[in-house]
Amino acid sequence: MGSLKATIPTDSRSNLEQFLFDRLLDQSQPIHERFRALFSLRNLKGPGPRNALIHATRDSSNLLAHEAAFALGQMQDAEAIPALEAVLNDLSLHPIVRHEAAEALGAIGLESIVPLLKNSLTGDPAQEVRETCELALKRIEEMNATTSTVDGSSVAEKSPFLSVDPAAPASLSSSVDELRGFLLDEKRGMYERYGALFALRNHGGDGAVSAIVDSLAANSALLKHEFSGCLCFGPIAKQSCFSCPL
């Protein structure tokens, strides 16, 4: 079966986008139905879905607004940068929503985003937002430093789960014990700890799950937040069901 973009005629696609847009923003709908609409729009991509998700970043549900910002980052749509910048700089919004806007900007990864992130890194009152800006800046720096192909395009390691991660995973040549040590070391930088976290996610196995679960004791609320996302991917998701104390 082909993608929706390839198989749905223009009129039908417009009708589908409008249906999903209405469902996403309808606060009378159960939250799980609104989330289904959100991720369907993310998969469709294009200006209509992008604008719907931008609207959702201002939703009264912080959970939905956070996830809408996340989806915009996963789409890596540069046209969303002004809206994400506005969310990041709006201190009336919950820090978890603004954090995700910063992460989304890092996922888009353009050099023009750097000044926006640096401004929030030094001036935002919320620690989790400042930490996210630190991560996003480091990600953009690493992307720019990555070896380029002959045609000049950037070469970056792809996530086995097709996600745009906020940090490149540490080398899988590191043992689970080494990665665990990096993850739980409060003296290490946040980007390095995130790299260990995503390497453990990719590694899988009981030891990796145990190390990720232990990160719940970290001082950083941001790291704790990312913990749950890492346990939702691939085989590690099944293993984590029996290990997580939540």
N, C-alpha and C positions, 0 to 999 in steps of 0.2 A: 504493500500500500504506500502510495506517495505521501509527501508532506501535505499539510493543509494548504500551504502557500501554493503548491503546485497543482492541486486538484480542485480547489474551490473556485468557481467562477467569480469575477469581480463583484457582481451584485450580491451573490451569496456570501462572499467574504465580508462585504460591508455590513450585511445583515447580522452575520455572526459576531463581528466586532461590536456592533451596537448592542446586541444582546448581552455580550460579556461585559461591556462597559456599564450597562444598566445594572447587571447583577452585582458587579464589583462594588458599585457605589450605593447600592440599596441597603441601608442600615437595618431594614426589617428582615433581611435574609440571615439565616444562620451563618456564623463565621466560617464554617467549613465550606459552605457554598460560595462565599465571597472569595475564599482562598482558591477554590477550584477555578473560578473566573480569572483570578490574578495570574495563576501559573499558565492558564491557557493563553492569555494575552501575551505573556512573556514568550511563549513558544511561537506565537504568530509573528511577532516583531513588526516593524514598520511604524509610520507616524501615528496611526490610530491607536494601536496598543500602547505605544510610548506615551501618548497624551493621557490615556486612561490611567496608566500607572502613575504619571505625574500628579494627576488629580488625587489619587489614592494616598500619596505621601502626606496629604493634609487631612486625612480621615481622623475622626475623633477616636478611633481605635488605634492606640500606639502599636499594637501588635500588627495590625494590617498595614499601617503606614510604614513601619519598619520593613516589612516584607516587600512592600512595593518599591522602596528604595533599593533593597537587595536585588530585586528582579531587574531593575534598570541597570544596575551594575553588571549583572550576568549577561544582559543584552549587549553591553559595551557600545551603546549608541551615543556618539559624541553630541548629538542634538539634545540630549538630556542634561548636559553639563550645567547650563544656567539654572535649571530648576533644582538640581541637586545642590548647587552652590547656595541657592536661596534657602533650602532646607537646612543645610549645614550652619548657615549664619543666623538662622531665626532662633534666638534663645528662648522664645516662648514655647518651642516644641520640646518634647521629652528628649533627654540625652540619648536614649536608645535609638530614637528615630534619626537624630543628627549623626550619631555614630555610624549608622548604616549608610547615610548619605556620603560620609567621608570614605567609607569602605568602597562604595560604588564608584566614587571618583577615582580611587586607586585602581579599581578593576578596569575602568575605561583607559586609564594609564597614559594620557597625553601629557606632553611636557608643559603645555599651557596651564595644566591643573596645579602645578607645583606651587606657584605663589598663593593660590587659594588655601592649599593645605598648610603651608608654612604660617599663614596668618592665623589659622585656627589652632595650630600647634602651640603657638606662643600666647594666644589670647583667649582661648575657650575656657570657661570656668569648670567644665566637667572633665574629670580625669579620663573617663572612658573615651571621650571624644578626642582628647589630646593624644591618647595612646593609639587610637585608630589612625589619626593623621600621621603619626610617626610610622606606623605600618605601611600606610598608603604611599608615603614619600619614599620609603625604602624599596617598596615594590616597583615604583616607577624608575627609581635609580637602577635597580637590577635589570629591569626590562631594557633600559637604554644601554646598559653595559653588556648585554647578551650578544654573543657573536651573531653577525648578520649573514644572511644567505647571499648568494651571488646577485639576486635581484634587489637586494637591499632591505628585504623584509626582516623583521625581528624573529629570532628563533627563541621560543620559550618552552619550557617543559610543560607538556599537557597533563592535566589531571586525568587519572584513569576513570574518573567519574564525570568527566566533561563539565566540571565546574570551574569557575574562575576564582581561584583561591586568593586570599589576601596576602599570602606569603608563599614563596616557593618552598617545597618540602626539603628538609635536610637530606643529605645523601643517604640512600638506603644501604650503603656500605657500613654505616654506623649500626652498631648492635642495638637491640631494644633497650638494654640497660643504659647504654650511652645516651640514647634519645630520651629516655626517662630522666636521666640526670640533667640534660639540657632543659627539658620542659619544666622541671620542678625547681630549678635554680633561680631564686629570686634576684640574684645579682646580674643575671644575663639580660640582654636587651629583649624587648618584646618580639621583635622580628625573628630573632634566633629561636626563641621559645615557641613561637608560632610555627616556624619551620620544623621543629621537632614534633610538634603536635600533628601536623599534616603528614609527616613521614610515618609516624606511628599509625595514623589512619590508613595510609596506603599499605603499610606492612601487614596489618591484621594479626590475628593470633591472640591467645589469652594474655600474654605478657604485655602486648600493646594496649589491649583494652584496660588492663589493670593500671597501666601508667596513665592513660587518659583519665580514668575515673579518679585517680589520685590528684589530678590537677584541680579538682573541686576544692582542695584545701589551699589553693593559691590565693595570694593577696589581691590579685587583679580581678576585678569584676568582669573585665573584658575577656580575659582568658577563660573564666568560668562560663561566660556566655557562649564562647566558641566551642566549648567542650561538647555540648549537646549536639551541635551540628555535625561534628566529626564522628559521632556514634550513629549517624543515620545513613551511612553509605556502605553499600556492598555487604560482604560477609560479616564485617565487624559489627553491623547493626544487629544481627542475630545473637552474636556473642555478647554484646553489651546488655541485652535484655536481662541476662542473668547476673550481671556484675554491678550495674548501677544502683546506688543506694537510694535514689530518689523515689 
